[in-house]
Amino acid sequence: MSKRNETPALKYQAQDSILTLQQGLDEYFAANPGLLDSTKTSSEALGQYMNNHDVSHVVFGTGTSLSGEMLQDTWTFLAIDVSVKQYVSDFVKEDEGKEIMKSTIQWGIIPVMIAFVFQFPRLAWRSRKMSKKWPWKKWQPYLDVPLAEIRREFGIKVI
């Protein structure tokens, strides 16, 4: 997690990033070559889930570390138009999703969760201040829109 005055590690993570959503996705995937390729998943549903999830990382400016995933999941529950039930069931009904969950649950998560307790109020406040929720499925029209513009339209303040 970056502190207030630190420069984000990647351009898509800057609040006023001039990258388009597509360019942000390109940077995100280049920086994370080990991510599950949505075109090589066991089902189309899991592939679409992974696409939606990866796009939300870029829009909300989060990384893929354990703390970044925890932040992103919380953003999803509070600031994206998908129900918790749909979000979780679309992921864990596939064997690949279950394997990812198993590999994520480890003792190293405890300090991340403790730190997250202190970040949650700021994230909850920022999600309540948004002008509208980010679309879980119908984000494709935003691919050529700069991230700064998307964040202004939705009232998103990256953490």
N, C-alpha and C positions, 0 to 999 in steps of 0.2 A: 504494500500500500504506500502511496506517495504522501508525503506531508504537503501541506498547503503550498509552500513556495518552491517545491521541487519540480523539475521538469519531468513530465510523464516519460516513461521508458519508450513508448511507441507513439507515433503521431496521432493515431486514431483515439488515443486516450486523453488528448488535450481537449478541454472544454470547447474551445473555439477552433477545432480542427477544420482545415479547409478541404481535407480529403472528402471525396464522395463516399457514400456507404460502400459502394463496390470497391473503391480504392482502400478503404479501411479494412474490408474483408480480405483483400489481397495481402495487405500488410499483416493482418492477424494470422492468416494461414502460413505466410512465409516465416513468421516468428515462432510458429507452433507446428513444425512439420510432423510431429508424432500424433496429432489429433486423428480421431476416427474419421475416415473419409466417408462422407454421407452417401457417395455413389457406390460404396462397397459394403454396405450394411446388409444384414440378413433380411431386412424387409423395407419396403418403401416407406412405411409409417415411421420406422426408426430413422431412416435417412432424412425425412422431412423434419422430424423432431430435432435432429442434430443441426440441420440448416437453420431452423428457427432459433435454436439455442445459441449457435455461433453468431448469428446476426445480432442477437440481443447483447452479446458480449461487446460487440463493436459499438452499438448505439449507446450503451451505458458506460463504455470506456473501461471495462473490467478486464483483468488478465485471467490466466488459466491456472494459476497456483491454487492451492487448497483454499486460501483466504479469498482469492478472486472468484472461485466457484461458489463459495458460500455467499459472497456479496451478490453475485449474479442470480443465484437461486432466490435470494430474498427480494431483489429487484423484480424478479419474475412474479413472485407471489403478490407483491404490492403494486406493481406499476405496469404490468402487461395484461392484456385482455384474455388470459387463459386461466381456467380454474386449477386449483391445486390438484384436484382429482385427475383431470385430464393430463396435466403436466407430468405427474408422477406415473400414472398408469401407462401413458404412451412410451415412457422410458423403460420401466421395469418389467413390462410384459414380454420383452425380447431378451434372449439369453445374453446378447452383447451388453445390454443395459445393466443386467444383473451383475455381470462380470466387472463392469466399470464401477458400480456401486461397491462391490466387495473390495476392489483394489483401493478405493478411496477411504474406506473405513479402516482407520489405523490409529495407533496411539498418538501419532503426530497431530491428530485433529484436535486434541484437548487444548493446547495453548492457542490454537487458531480460534476455537470456540470461545475461549475466555476473552481474547482480544475483540472478537466480534460483538460480545455483549456491550462493549463500549461504543462500537460503531453503529449498532442497530438504531438507536434513537435518531441519529443524523440521517440515516438512510430512510427511515420511516417518515421523518419530517419532509425530506426532499421528495419522496414519492407522493405524499399528500399535496405538495405544492405544484405538482404537475398539472398542466391544463387538460390533458387527456392521456389515456393509457396507450402505450405502444402496442401495435397489432402483433399478435403472436404468429398469425398465418399470412396476412395480406400486406407484407412489407415490400414486395417487389417494386411497386411504383416509386419507392424511395431510393433505389439503387444508384441513380445519377444525381441525387441531392447531396450537397455538402453536409457533413455531420453537424457542423455548427448550426446550420439552418434547421435540421431535424430537431436538434436539441432545443432550439428556440421555440419551434412550433409546439413541441410537447412539454416544454418547461423542464427539461432534464438537466440536472446539475450532476456532473460526474463526481465520484468520490475518489 
